[in-house]
């Protein structure tokens, strides 16, 4: 789906690259030309991706509510802007409830379809993001209830790597591997939380929603949200301690290999000096 640029003057040149129609402001032509040159050798897919990013960036200052109004008015392509704004949030919310990556993707897709089909019901009394998140929560909880009623007990899905993370420059392969393992442990621990606590934790801690926004999405009181978040953190802490096998005597343990290393280093430094301790006077 191509995302249109905001309407502009007729005098500005149009570009059509790989099927994506773009209207490029005159002031941006040189910068866009440089950007285009950087991706010429990466194929059409890369070119389309960059152009889509440019088009999406053009709507950064447009509110969700304004975009929703324009979609209702017939500019259907702008719905992509809303989806790309909230893909990660809805995926995390759905993943935190259904505990399955493939099903979470299905939840997100169905939530967007449901929201689009009922867009006229969005009365702007609440924020669009809250309204959209609530739809995803309903869809995920509905699937969870149907799964629990199924005669075949659903197996907890194996936790995979989860969402790709951007690796900071300078991170070694060992550190990347450790980060991946740690992410897997955290995802498993979050998956182990009871349903009501897990959804609160995901909304508050992973997506950064306020207590009021979370309460509105889950249709619970703010006090209940605070209590569930506190208990969820306590359960996660206990779970992680248990997984790590932490005991008072094993923290910062001084292994034999470390002992040998320190002894060897000290002895070498002593041998390298000419100092001799004074003989005993006795």
Phi, psi and omega in degrees: 000128180273135179266122181285151171283156172304149183303142185221177181292152181293340183284351183274139186290148175257146175234140173235109182237123178053038175085359181258120181274129182230144171248114189255120176300145183303321183294338184262000189297318183294317179295320179292326179296318178298316180298319180296319180298328181292337185248006183301325183268010182254001175092171185294324182298316179296321181297314179298319181299317180293318179295322177297319179298320178297315181296319180294321181298331182295341182257013185303320184273001179269129184291159176302317184296320178294318178297318179298320178297320181289325176296316177298331180279000176117353179273070187301326183301334181290347177297333177298323179300315179296318181297315182292334177292326190240013179302312184294317180300310183294323178296314180298318179298312181295317180298323180291336181267311186272343176060035177210127188293316181295317180292326177298320177297319178297320179299314182298315180298314181293324178297318178295320178296314179300318180295318180296316182293336182243026184298332179292343180277350178286105187266003178065020172285331175245167176293147180300320181299321178292316179300316181292318179297321179298322178297318178295320178298314179302314181296316181293316180295324178297318178294322180295318178296319179295324179294319181291332178279348182295139179294338178263118181296127180285136178274142175296126182292149176293135181281124179263196184295338182080202184288141179297143179246147175281124183271127180292145178302142178091356179282128182285160176304324179295318179293322177297317180296318179296318179298320178296317179295319180296319178298319178298318178297317180295319179296320178295320180295318178294320177300331182283351179289148173301153187309309184297327180280323182296315181296322177295315181298317181297314182293318185280311189268324181273320182261350175072023177289151177286168178300319181294316179296318179296318178299321180291320180295321184263359181054054178227166179284156179297324178297320178295321179296316179298317181295315181295321180295317179299315181290324178297317179297319179296318179294321178297317180299314180296320180296316182291321176299318181294318179297321181283346181066036184286128173227155185305322184282346185259354180286134181053043183292148183257094185286160181301321181299321178292322178299312180299319182296316181291317180299315181297317181295318180294317181297323178295321180292324178293317181295334182281351180259161178263004184287135173236131179296143180298144178292155180292139181280352182279000000 
